[in-house]
Structure formats: structure tokens, C-alpha cells
Amino acid sequence: MTDRPISIKIAGAAARVVVPGDPFEVSCDSNGCRSNCCTMSAPIILNPYEIALICRERAMSYEDLLDIVETDRAKAFPLVMLPRDPACHFWTGKGCSIYRGRPLACRLYPLGRVFESGTSYLVHPELNICSGLTASPSPTVGDYLRSQDVELQMVMADHWIQFVSEIEQLPLQDSPVTSVAFHMLVYSPDTPPAQGPIDPTLSLEQRFLLRLETAKRQLPRFLKIA
């Protein structure tokens, strides 16, 4: 069995590495609170699958979502981020208004997921202290993850990480045209995921995977990268 690290440094603070069998007797109270998973926290970087989930949950267009989120570029790679300062746009006094379509980071909290040396780890950062957590009969990390329905989103997140790893090998220009290409070909769930007729019965997950495969081919052409 491969040894796993005891902890990983995240933003200079220790984050204890955990596995599904570890004790974890807490549960997320979704009835509405002012705790730091929804308020006064760093923006959540969204992947295209999470964007599609949010748009579907709120029956909103990507153009409307762009009025809510923040955008940036990191080493020329465009980012879409959900701000949480002073509070997430989707937080209400009655709880999360996109609870069924909430991002993976929200589902995992107070846990997190990081990649180091090509391997993903579940971690419990020391800074993730939340008054919205309540006692739970679920005794393990695995039970908590199942209660938050994270399995499918983790699979989709892995596909996104693989896509990002491949695209970052391209000589992307840190310019507005790069952002336009990504918003049109990668992030927007309103644009077709591929050229030609699209099977209307494709699931959200199938459309997301098709979009990534199409973007791998089209981005170099669009950005005129040899």
C-alpha cells in the first residue's frame, strides 16, 4: 500500500490528509447559517460542469451568470469564480438556493480536495471551522461524502483537471481573445458542445465530456496556436 502524507500545506496552513475510513462525526446543516463556507471566504473556482449545474438549477443563461461570477486569468488560463465576500450570491436566509446544483467545494466543506504530484487527496484544513456543522451519526469521512453526494462531481472534476493539464501545455496568450475562446468553447453551457447535430438525449455529464473533447481540438485553431 502506498504511503500517504499526514498533512499537506495549503496557503501556508496545514491540512490533514484523510481517507474514507477515517472518523468524521459531523454533518452540514443546510437550513441556513452565516458560516464561512457561504460567507466571507475566498471565491470558488468553477469548472464548466459546475457552471452547467448552476445554470440548470436556477434556469439561467450563462450570460446572466456572468453578471454574478468573477472572471480572471491565471498564467493566461481563464478562470470563472463564484465570489463569497460578503456572501455567496446564492446564499439566502433559508439556505442555499442552488443546493442540488452546488459546486463540489461546497459539498466537501469542511473537507477539501487537492492534487499533489499527480495524486488527489482529501484533506481537512485547520482553517475550515464552521458553526453550521452539527453532530451526526455518520461515523466516517466516507459516510459524510455519501451524504453530500460528491461521487459524480469528483469524477467530472477529474476530467476537468486532466483537460486543464493538457491545455496548459499550449502556449496560451494572456489576452482577451483567449478569454473569449474559453467562454465560448469551454465554459458556456448555452453553446453547442460539438459541431454538427447534437443528440438531444445526452445527459449533462455527456455534454460536458463532449465539450472538453471538442475544445481540445478547437482551441488551438481558434487561437491560431501551431
C-alpha positions in Angstrom: 0.0 0.0 0.0 1.4 3.4 -1.0 2.2 5.7 2.0 0.1 8.8 2.1 1.3 12.1 3.6 0.0 13.0 7.0 -0.7 16.6 6.0 -0.4 19.0 3.0 0.3 22.7 3.2 -2.5 24.8 1.7 -2.0 28.6 1.6 0.7 28.2 4.3 -1.5 26.3 6.7 -1.6 22.6 7.5 -4.3 20.4 6.0 -4.7 16.9 7.5 -5.0 14.2 4.8 -8.0 12.0 5.4 -9.4 8.8 3.8 -13.0 7.5 3.6 -12.4 5.2 6.6 -11.3 7.9 9.0 -13.7 9.0 11.8 -15.7 12.1 10.9 -18.8 12.6 13.0 -20.1 15.8 11.6 -22.9 16.8 9.1 -23.6 20.0 7.2 -26.7 21.9 8.4 -28.3 23.2 5.1 -31.1 25.2 6.8 -29.2 28.5 6.5 -26.4 30.0 8.5 -23.8 32.7 8.3 -20.8 30.4 8.5 -17.6 30.7 6.5 -18.5 28.2 3.8 -21.1 30.6 2.3 -19.8 34.0 3.6 -16.5 35.9 4.0 -14.5 33.3 2.1 -12.3 33.1 -1.0 -14.0 32.7 -4.3 -14.8 29.2 -5.5 -13.2 28.4 -8.9 -15.9 26.8 -11.0 -15.4 24.2 -13.7 -17.8 24.0 -16.7 -19.7 21.1 -15.3 -20.4 23.1 -12.1 -21.4 26.1 -14.2 -23.9 23.9 -16.2 -25.3 22.6 -12.9 -25.9 26.1 -11.5 -27.4 27.4 -14.7 -29.8 24.4 -14.8 -30.7 24.7 -11.2 -31.6 28.4 -11.5 -32.9 28.1 -15.1 -30.5 30.9 -16.0 -28.3 31.6 -19.0 -24.5 31.7 -19.0 -24.7 35.4 -19.9 -26.8 36.1 -16.7 -24.4 34.0 -14.6 -21.5 36.2 -15.8 -23.2 39.1 -14.0 -22.8 37.2 -10.8 -19.4 35.5 -11.0 -15.9 37.0 -11.3 -13.5 36.2 -14.1 -9.7 36.3 -14.2 -6.7 34.7 -15.9 -4.0 32.6 -14.2 -0.9 32.2 -16.3 -3.2 33.0 -19.3 -5.7 30.3 -18.3 -9.2 31.9 -18.0 -11.0 31.3 -14.7 -14.6 31.7 -13.6 -15.1 32.2 -9.9 -18.1 32.3 -7.5 -17.4 35.1 -5.0 -18.3 34.6 -1.3 -17.5 38.0 0.2 -19.5 39.3 1.9 -21.7 36.3 0.9 -22.3 33.9 -1.9 -24.9 35.3 -4.4 -27.0 32.1 -3.9 -27.0 32.1 -0.1 -30.3 33.1 1.4 -31.6 33.3 5.0 -33.3 30.0 4.3 -30.2 28.2 3.0 -28.5 27.6 -0.4 -30.8 28.4 -3.3 -28.8 26.1 -5.6 -28.3 23.3 -3.1 -29.0 20.5 -5.5 -26.6 22.1 -8.0 -24.0 23.4 -5.6 -20.3 23.1 -6.5 -18.0 20.3 -5.3 -16.2 22.7 -2.9 -19.5 23.4 -1.2 -20.4 19.7 -0.9 -17.0 18.7 0.5 -16.7 21.5 3.1 -15.2 21.4 5.7 -13.1 18.9 3.8 -11.2 19.8 0.6 -9.6 18.1 -2.3 -6.1 18.9 -3.5 -3.8 17.5 -6.2 -0.1 17.0 -5.4 2.4 15.2 -7.6 -0.4 13.9 -9.8 -2.3 12.4 -6.9 -5.6 13.7 -5.4 -6.0 13.8 -1.7 -8.9 14.5 0.6 -7.9 17.0 3.3 -9.3 18.6 6.4 -7.8 22.1 6.6 -7.3 23.6 10.1 -8.9 26.8 8.9 -12.2 25.1 7.9 -14.1 25.7 11.1 -17.8 26.1 10.6 -20.6 26.8 13.1 -23.0 25.3 10.7 -21.7 21.8 11.3 -23.8 19.6 13.5 -23.2 16.3 15.2 -24.0 13.3 13.0 -24.4 9.6 13.5 -22.4 9.1 10.3 -19.1 7.8 11.7 -16.6 8.2 8.8 -15.4 10.5 6.1 -16.9 8.1 3.5 -20.3 8.4 5.1 -20.1 12.2 5.1 -19.1 12.2 1.4 -22.0 9.9 0.5 -24.4 12.2 2.4 -23.2 15.1 0.3 -23.5 13.2 -3.0 -20.0 14.0 -4.2 -19.1 10.9 -6.3 -20.3 12.1 -9.7 -18.9 15.6 -9.2 -15.5 14.2 -8.2 -15.4 12.1 -11.4 -16.3 15.2 -13.5 -13.7 17.3 -11.6 -11.0 14.7 -12.5 -11.9 15.0 -16.2 -11.6 18.8 -15.9 -8.2 18.5 -14.1 -7.0 16.3 -17.0 -8.3 18.8 -19.5 -6.6 21.7 -17.8 -3.3 19.8 -17.5 -3.3 19.2 -21.3 -4.4 22.7 -22.3 -1.8 24.3 -20.0 0.8 22.7 -22.3 -0.3 25.1 -25.1 1.4 28.4 -25.5 -1.7 30.4 -24.4 -1.6 34.2 -24.8 -2.6 36.2 -21.8 -5.1 38.2 -23.8 -8.8 39.0 -24.1 -9.1 36.7 -27.2 -8.0 33.7 -25.0 -10.8 34.5 -22.6 -13.4 34.8 -25.4 -12.3 31.5 -26.8 -12.7 29.7 -23.4 -16.0 31.3 -22.5 -17.4 30.3 -25.9 -15.9 26.9 -26.4 -15.4 25.7 -22.8 -17.4 27.4 -20.1 -20.8 28.3 -21.7 -23.4 25.6 -21.4 -25.5 27.5 -23.9 -23.2 26.9 -26.8 -23.3 23.5 -28.6 -20.8 21.1 -27.1 -19.7 20.0 -30.6 -20.1 20.9 -34.3 -23.0 19.3 -36.2 -26.2 17.7 -34.9 -26.2 17.0 -31.1 -28.2 14.1 -29.7 -30.8 15.9 -27.5 -30.9 12.9 -25.1 -27.3 13.5 -24.0 -27.0 14.0 -20.2 -25.4 17.0 -18.7 -22.4 14.8 -17.9 -22.1 13.6 -21.5 -22.4 17.1 -22.9 -19.7 18.2 -20.5 -17.3 15.5 -21.7 -18.1 16.1 -25.3 -17.4 19.8 -24.8 -14.0 19.1 -23.4 -13.1 16.8 -26.3 -14.3 19.4 -28.8 -12.4 22.2 -27.0 -9.1 20.3 -27.2 -9.4 20.3 -31.0 -10.9 23.7 -31.5 -8.9 25.9 -29.1 -5.6 25.7 -30.9 -7.4 26.5 -34.2 -9.4 29.4 -32.7 -6.3 30.8 -31.0 -4.1 30.1 -34.0 -1.6 28.0 -32.0 0.6 25.9 -34.1 
